[in-house]
Amino acid sequence: MAKMLAARLHALGEPMSVDTIDVPTPRPTDVLVRVKACGIVPNMANVINNWPTWYPHQPLPELPAIFGLDPAGVVEAVGEAVLNTKPGDRVYVSPLRSCGSCQVCRGGELSRCRYFTLNGYFSTSRDGQRIFDLYPYGGFAEYMTAPQYAIVNIPDTMTFEQAGKLGYIGTSYGALRHAAAGPGQVALIDGVTGTLGVASTLLALASGVSKVLGTGRNEELLKRVKELAPDRIEVMRLGEGSTGEWAKSRTGGEGADFVISALGAKAPVETMLDSMRGVRRGGKVVNVGGVADRLPVDVKWLMDEQVQLIGSNWFSTAQGQEVADMVATGALDLSYLITKPFPLAEVNEAISGRATDPDGGFGNYVVIP
């Protein structure tokens, strides 16, 4: 059989090793993709080093495992039942996997499936190992198989390195769809300088939002966010006052139409609680980043103010295609990304570097298999 190189994790807390393994064969409804770039998310270092102490109910794949969440490349071959994808297509491979046959999957809501798993990363289900068994190949390999429902076609104007960021850009887009973002609205984005925050800002502007209010801790990164659209973006450094009061003061006392909570998984819960108070009556609060502790919610306030609190996890393949189409038409400009490529042999350096990247949401660490 043909061979390929793949970076595999043999034990948590230890470096990945580059191994020689067989090139996978696609099943009838699968595609085989030659990976050209795979993005690295900031949380990857925590996942492969600290995961058991974080979310023990959300399993990782059995080791040795091939990680790599955000792959992009060229279709090499397709299964006999694949109709719309063909060899040579430039694609992004969404890592969202589900059973495909339960009621929610048949309705197109794959992220609601009890088997919901992010291939090359972790599962949100105790039963996720079944999905890892079916699709054990992440993006830190020269080739990978994926179900045809996971394929997003990318335009020639999007580089493979940029497409390696599509997972978290798409995640931001999915959150904005939950918020019903649109023309004339005011958005409050908590954690605006991070991977999700910067993407949410640009997508909100592309959706016609009139103003983005953003908060973060790094003054230099806040300035860079402001420079994306100086007339439509206002920023405030966390710790200089109440986020909720600031948002109300910038909207004539009304509050933002929606809040995107894009904080990191280790952020204090008080930060999110403060930003929630910056939403207007009838507004929406969409959590897409997570916080360190449980959120003590005042449900009477939610009831009285008719505020909706929404959890948003990943995005659909159709939404991923919409983002790619926005790039194709020029509605979304990805030139803000500062790409930092690494060969497969330096995957460990890339993962550790991404965790401490001073460019925040502007940085784009990718592995080039």
C-alpha positions as CSV (number, residue, x, y, z in Angstrom):
1,M,0.0,0.0,0.0
2,A,1.0,3.6,-0.5
3,K,2.6,5.3,2.5
4,M,2.3,8.7,4.0
5,L,3.7,10.8,6.9
6,A,1.5,11.7,9.8
7,A,2.1,13.4,13.2
8,R,0.7,11.2,15.9
9,L,0.2,11.7,19.6
10,H,1.2,8.5,21.5
11,A,0.7,9.8,25.0
12,L,-0.8,12.9,26.6
13,G,1.8,15.5,27.6
14,E,4.4,14.2,25.3
15,P,5.5,15.5,21.9
16,M,3.9,14.1,18.7
17,S,6.1,11.9,16.5
18,V,6.1,11.9,12.7
19,D,5.3,8.3,11.7
20,T,5.0,6.5,8.4
21,I,1.6,4.8,8.0
22,D,-0.7,3.6,5.2
23,V,-2.6,6.1,3.0
24,P,-6.3,5.6,3.8
25,T,-8.8,4.3,1.2
26,P,-12.0,6.2,1.0
27,R,-15.3,4.3,1.5
28,P,-18.1,4.7,-1.0
29,T,-19.4,8.0,0.5
30,D,-16.0,9.4,1.5
31,V,-13.4,11.6,-0.2
32,L,-9.6,11.3,0.1
33,V,-7.9,14.7,0.5
34,R,-4.3,15.6,0.1
35,V,-3.7,18.0,2.9
36,K,-2.0,21.3,1.9
37,A,-2.4,23.1,5.2
38,C,-3.9,22.5,8.6
39,G,-4.7,25.4,11.0
40,I,-3.8,25.2,14.7
41,V,-6.2,26.6,17.2
42,P,-5.0,28.2,20.5
43,N,-6.6,25.5,22.6
44,M,-4.7,22.6,20.9
45,A,-1.9,22.7,23.4
46,N,-4.3,22.4,26.3
47,V,-6.2,19.6,24.7
48,I,-3.1,17.3,24.2
49,N,-1.5,18.2,27.5
50,N,-4.2,18.9,30.1
51,W,-7.5,17.4,28.7
52,P,-8.4,14.8,31.4
53,T,-8.5,17.5,34.1
54,W,-10.7,19.8,31.9
55,Y,-13.6,17.9,30.4
56,P,-13.4,14.2,31.3
57,H,-16.8,13.6,29.9
58,Q,-15.7,14.7,26.4
59,P,-13.2,12.0,25.2
60,L,-10.2,12.3,23.0
61,P,-9.5,9.6,20.4
62,E,-7.7,6.5,21.5
63,L,-3.9,6.9,21.2
64,P,-1.9,6.9,19.1
65,A,-4.0,9.5,17.3
66,I,-3.7,12.0,14.4
67,F,-4.9,15.4,15.5
68,G,-5.4,18.5,13.3
69,L,-8.7,20.3,13.4
70,D,-8.7,22.6,10.4
71,P,-7.4,20.9,7.2
72,A,-7.6,22.2,3.7
73,G,-6.3,20.7,0.5
74,V,-7.0,19.1,-2.8
75,V,-9.3,16.1,-3.4
76,E,-7.2,13.1,-4.5
77,A,-9.9,10.5,-4.9
78,V,-13.6,10.0,-4.2
79,G,-15.8,7.0,-3.3
80,E,-18.1,5.4,-5.8
81,A,-21.2,7.0,-4.3
82,V,-19.8,10.6,-4.2
83,L,-21.6,12.6,-6.8
84,N,-20.7,16.4,-6.4
85,T,-17.1,16.3,-5.3
86,K,-14.4,15.4,-7.8
87,P,-10.6,14.9,-7.8
88,G,-8.8,18.3,-8.1
89,D,-11.3,20.3,-6.1
90,R,-9.8,22.8,-3.7
91,V,-11.6,22.2,-0.4
92,Y,-11.8,22.8,3.3
93,V,-12.7,19.7,5.4
94,S,-15.0,20.5,8.2
95,P,-14.2,18.3,11.2
96,L,-17.8,18.1,12.4
97,R,-18.8,14.4,12.4
98,S,-22.1,12.9,13.5
99,C,-23.9,9.6,13.1
100,G,-25.8,10.8,10.0
101,S,-28.9,8.8,10.6
102,C,-30.7,10.0,13.8
103,Q,-33.6,12.4,13.7
104,V,-31.5,15.6,14.1
105,C,-28.9,14.5,11.5
106,R,-31.7,13.8,9.0
107,G,-33.0,17.3,9.7
108,G,-29.5,18.7,8.9
109,E,-28.7,19.6,12.5
110,L,-25.5,17.6,12.8
111,S,-24.1,19.5,15.8
112,R,-27.1,18.3,17.8
113,C,-26.3,14.7,17.3
114,R,-25.4,12.6,20.4
115,Y,-22.3,11.5,18.5
116,F,-21.1,15.1,17.7
117,T,-17.4,14.9,17.4
118,L,-14.7,17.3,16.1
119,N,-12.4,15.1,14.0
120,G,-8.7,15.6,14.9
121,Y,-9.6,17.2,18.2
122,F,-12.2,15.9,20.7
123,S,-15.7,14.6,21.0
124,T,-18.6,16.2,22.9
125,S,-20.1,12.8,23.4
126,R,-19.2,9.9,25.6
127,D,-19.9,7.7,22.6
128,G,-17.6,9.8,20.4
129,Q,-14.9,7.0,20.1
130,R,-17.2,5.3,17.5
131,I,-16.8,8.4,15.3
132,F,-13.0,8.4,15.8
133,D,-12.9,4.8,14.8
134,L,-14.6,5.6,11.5
135,Y,-12.5,8.7,10.8
136,P,-9.2,8.4,12.6
137,Y,-7.3,10.8,10.3
138,G,-6.9,14.5,11.3
139,G,-5.1,17.2,9.4
140,F,-1.6,16.6,10.7
141,A,-1.1,14.1,7.9
142,E,-0.4,14.1,4.2
143,Y,-3.7,12.5,3.4
144,M,-7.0,12.1,5.2
145,T,-10.5,10.7,4.5
146,A,-13.7,12.5,5.3
147,P,-17.4,12.1,4.6
148,Q,-18.7,13.9,1.6
149,Y,-21.0,16.0,3.8
150,A,-18.0,17.7,5.4
151,I,-16.6,19.2,2.2
152,V,-16.5,23.0,1.6
153,N,-15.4,24.2,-1.8
154,I,-13.0,27.1,-1.5
155,P,-12.3,29.8,-4.2
156,D,-9.0,30.4,-5.9
157,T,-8.8,33.7,-4.0
158,M,-8.5,31.8,-0.7
159,T,-5.1,30.3,0.0
160,F,-4.9,26.9,1.7
161,E,-3.3,28.6,4.6
162,Q,-6.2,31.0,4.9
163,A,-8.6,28.1,4.6
164,G,-6.8,26.5,7.6
165,K,-8.5,29.3,9.7
166,L,-12.0,28.6,8.3
167,G,-13.0,26.4,11.3
168,Y,-13.0,29.3,13.8
169,I,-14.1,31.9,11.2
170,G,-17.0,29.6,10.5
171,T,-17.6,29.1,14.3
172,S,-17.9,32.9,14.6
173,Y,-20.3,33.0,11.6
174,G,-22.5,30.4,13.2
175,A,-22.7,32.4,16.4
176,L,-23.7,35.5,14.4
177,R,-26.4,33.5,12.7
178,H,-27.8,32.6,16.1
179,A,-27.7,36.3,17.0
180,A,-29.6,37.2,13.8
181,A,-26.9,39.8,13.1
182,G,-27.9,42.3,10.4
183,P,-27.9,45.9,9.1
184,G,-28.4,48.7,11.6
185,Q,-27.5,46.7,14.7
186,V,-25.0,47.2,17.4
187,A,-22.8,44.2,18.4
188,L,-20.9,43.8,21.7
189,I,-18.1,41.3,21.3
190,D,-16.4,40.2,24.5
191,G,-12.9,38.9,23.8
192,V,-12.7,40.8,20.6
193,T,-8.9,40.4,20.2
194,G,-8.9,36.6,20.1
195,T,-9.4,34.1,17.2
196,L,-13.1,34.1,17.5
197,G,-13.4,37.8,18.4
198,V,-11.5,39.2,15.4
199,A,-13.4,36.9,13.0
200,S,-16.7,37.8,14.6
201,T,-15.9,41.5,14.2
202,L,-15.2,41.2,10.5
203,L,-18.2,39.0,9.8
204,A,-20.5,41.3,11.8
205,L,-19.3,44.3,9.7
206,A,-19.8,42.2,6.5
207,S,-23.3,41.4,7.6
208,G,-24.1,45.1,7.8
209,V,-23.9,45.7,11.6
210,S,-23.6,49.4,12.1
211,K,-21.3,49.4,15.1
212,V,-19.1,46.8,16.9
213,L,-18.2,47.4,20.6
214,G,-15.3,45.2,21.6
215,T,-13.5,44.4,24.8
216,G,-10.1,42.8,25.5
217,R,-7.1,42.9,27.7
218,N,-4.2,43.6,25.3
219,E,-4.1,47.3,24.4
220,E,-2.0,46.8,21.3
221,L,-4.4,44.2,19.9
222,L,-7.3,46.4,20.7
223,K,-5.8,49.1,18.6
224,R,-5.3,46.7,15.7
225,V,-9.0,45.7,15.9
226,K,-10.0,49.3,16.0
227,E,-8.0,49.9,12.8
228,L,-10.0,47.3,10.9
229,A,-12.9,49.9,10.6
230,P,-12.2,53.0,12.8
231,D,-15.6,54.6,12.1
232,R,-17.6,51.5,13.1
233,I,-15.5,49.9,15.9
234,E,-15.1,51.1,19.5
235,V,-13.0,49.2,22.0
236,M,-12.4,49.1,25.7
237,R,-9.8,47.4,27.8
238,L,-11.2,45.0,30.3
239,G,-10.6,46.2,33.8
240,E,-11.2,49.9,33.0
241,G,-14.8,49.7,34.0
242,S,-18.0,47.7,33.6
243,T,-18.5,46.3,30.1
244,G,-22.2,46.4,30.5
245,E,-22.3,50.0,31.6
246,W,-19.9,51.0,28.8
247,A,-22.1,49.3,26.2
248,K,-25.2,51.0,27.5
249,S,-23.4,54.4,27.5
250,R,-22.5,53.9,23.8
251,T,-26.0,53.2,22.8
252,G,-28.0,55.9,24.5
253,G,-28.9,53.6,27.4
254,E,-30.5,50.9,25.2
255,G,-27.7,48.4,25.1
256,A,-26.3,46.3,22.2
257,D,-28.7,44.2,20.0
258,F,-26.6,41.1,20.8
259,V,-23.5,40.0,22.7
260,I,-21.0,37.5,21.3
261,S,-19.1,36.0,24.3
262,A,-15.9,34.9,22.6
263,L,-13.8,34.6,25.8
264,G,-11.4,31.8,26.3
265,A,-12.1,28.7,28.3
266,K,-10.0,30.0,31.2
267,A,-11.6,33.4,31.3
268,P,-13.3,34.4,34.6
269,V,-17.1,34.0,34.6
270,E,-17.6,37.5,36.0
271,T,-16.4,38.9,32.7
272,M,-19.2,37.2,30.8
273,L,-21.8,38.2,33.4
274,D,-20.8,41.8,33.1
275,S,-21.0,41.8,29.3
276,M,-24.5,40.2,29.4
277,R,-25.7,43.3,31.2
278,G,-24.8,45.3,28.1
279,V,-27.5,43.8,25.9
280,R,-30.8,45.6,25.3
281,R,-34.3,44.3,26.1
282,G,-35.2,41.4,23.9
283,G,-31.5,41.0,22.8
284,K,-29.5,37.8,22.5
285,V,-26.3,36.6,24.3
286,V,-24.5,34.0,22.3
287,N,-21.7,32.1,24.0
288,V,-19.1,30.7,21.6
289,G,-15.9,30.7,23.7
290,G,-16.7,29.3,27.1
291,V,-15.5,30.5,30.5
292,A,-13.7,28.9,33.4
293,D,-16.6,28.2,35.8
294,R,-20.4,27.7,35.9
295,L,-22.5,30.7,35.0
296,P,-24.8,31.8,37.8
297,V,-27.7,33.1,35.7
298,D,-30.4,35.5,37.0
299,V,-33.3,33.8,35.3
300,K,-35.8,36.5,36.5
301,W,-33.6,39.1,34.7
302,L,-33.7,37.0,31.6
303,M,-37.5,36.7,31.8
304,D,-38.1,40.4,32.6
305,E,-35.8,41.6,29.9
306,Q,-36.7,38.9,27.5
307,V,-33.1,38.2,26.8
308,Q,-32.1,34.9,25.1
309,L,-28.9,33.1,26.3
310,I,-27.7,30.8,23.4
311,G,-24.9,28.3,23.3
312,S,-23.2,28.0,19.9
313,N,-20.9,25.2,18.9
314,W,-19.2,25.0,15.5
315,F,-21.2,25.6,12.3
316,S,-22.8,23.7,9.5
317,T,-21.1,22.8,6.3
318,A,-23.6,25.0,4.5
319,Q,-22.6,27.9,6.7
320,G,-18.9,27.1,6.0
321,Q,-19.7,27.3,2.3
322,E,-21.4,30.7,2.8
323,V,-18.2,32.0,4.4
324,A,-16.1,30.7,1.5
325,D,-18.5,32.4,-0.9
326,M,-18.2,35.7,1.0
327,V,-14.4,35.4,0.4
328,A,-15.0,34.7,-3.3
329,T,-17.1,37.8,-3.7
330,G,-14.8,40.0,-1.7
331,A,-17.4,40.6,1.1
332,L,-14.9,39.0,3.6
333,D,-11.3,40.0,3.3
334,L,-8.8,37.5,5.0
335,S,-5.7,39.6,4.4
336,Y,-5.7,40.5,8.1
337,L,-4.3,37.0,8.8
338,I,-0.6,36.8,9.6
339,T,0.3,33.3,8.4
340,K,3.1,31.4,10.1
341,P,3.7,28.1,8.4
342,F,5.5,25.1,9.8
343,P,6.5,21.8,8.2
344,L,5.0,18.6,9.6
345,A,8.3,17.8,11.3
346,E,7.9,21.0,13.4
347,V,4.3,20.3,14.5
348,N,5.1,20.4,18.2
349,E,6.8,23.8,17.9
350,A,3.8,25.1,16.0
351,I,1.3,24.0,18.6
352,S,3.3,25.4,21.5
353,G,3.9,28.7,19.6
354,R,0.2,29.1,18.8
355,A,-0.7,28.9,22.5
356,T,1.4,32.0,23.2
357,D,1.1,33.9,19.9
358,P,1.4,37.7,20.5
359,D,-0.7,38.4,17.4
360,G,-3.9,36.9,19.1
361,G,-6.7,36.5,16.6
362,F,-4.6,37.9,13.8
363,G,-2.1,35.1,13.9
364,N,-2.6,32.1,11.7
365,Y,-0.4,29.1,12.6
366,V,-0.6,26.3,10.0
367,V,1.2,23.0,9.5
368,I,2.1,22.2,5.9
369,P,2.3,18.4,5.6
